[in-house]
């Protein structure tokens, strides 16, 4: 296979690559907006409003240092 053959195939390969990326994009959008995952994504989106200490089971008033150890 010489250079001229590769140059002749280049537009075809680019077309297939574009089609493949488009199909992957549509699949990703379909997955992200699927009805089965809506409840889970809504729960994750609203979790930023939950108190971090309550979510981790740490009693109120207990502080932690940067490594996660409880301060006295």
C-alpha positions in Angstrom: 0.0 0.0 0.0 1.6 3.2 -1.0 0.9 6.8 -0.1 -1.5 7.5 -2.9 -3.8 4.6 -1.9 -4.0 6.0 1.7 -4.7 9.5 0.3 -7.6 8.0 -1.8 -9.0 6.2 1.3 -8.8 9.3 3.6 -12.2 10.8 2.8 -13.9 7.4 3.3 -12.2 6.9 6.6 -13.1 10.4 7.8 -16.7 9.7 6.9 -16.8 6.5 8.9 -15.1 8.2 11.8 -17.7 11.0 11.8 -20.5 8.5 11.6 -19.1 6.4 14.5 -18.6 9.5 16.7 -22.2 10.7 15.9 -23.6 7.3 16.9 -21.6 7.3 20.1 -22.9 10.8 20.9 -26.5 9.8 20.3 -26.0 6.7 22.6 -24.5 8.8 25.4 -27.4 11.3 25.2 -29.9 8.5 25.2 -28.2 6.9 28.2 -28.0 10.2 30.2 -31.6 11.1 29.6 -33.1 7.7 30.0 -36.1 7.3 32.3 -34.5 4.5 34.3 -31.7 6.8 35.5 -33.8 10.0 36.1 -34.5 9.3 39.8 -30.9 8.4 40.5 -29.5 11.5 38.8 -32.1 13.7 40.6 -31.0 12.3 43.9 -27.4 12.9 43.1 -28.1 16.5 42.0 -30.0 17.3 45.2 -27.4 15.7 47.4 -25.3 18.9 47.5 -27.9 20.4 49.7 -27.6 17.6 52.3 -25.5 18.2 55.3 -22.2 16.4 54.9 -22.0 15.3 58.5 -25.4 13.8 58.5 -24.7 12.0 55.3 -21.5 10.5 56.7 -23.1 9.5 60.1 -21.0 12.0 62.1 -22.7 13.5 65.1 -23.2 17.3 65.1 -20.5 19.3 66.7 -17.7 16.9 65.7 -15.1 18.5 63.5 -12.7 16.7 61.3 -9.3 17.7 60.1 -8.2 17.5 56.4 -7.2 13.9 56.7 -10.7 12.9 58.0 -9.7 12.3 61.6 -11.9 13.7 64.3 -10.6 16.7 66.2 -11.0 16.9 69.9 
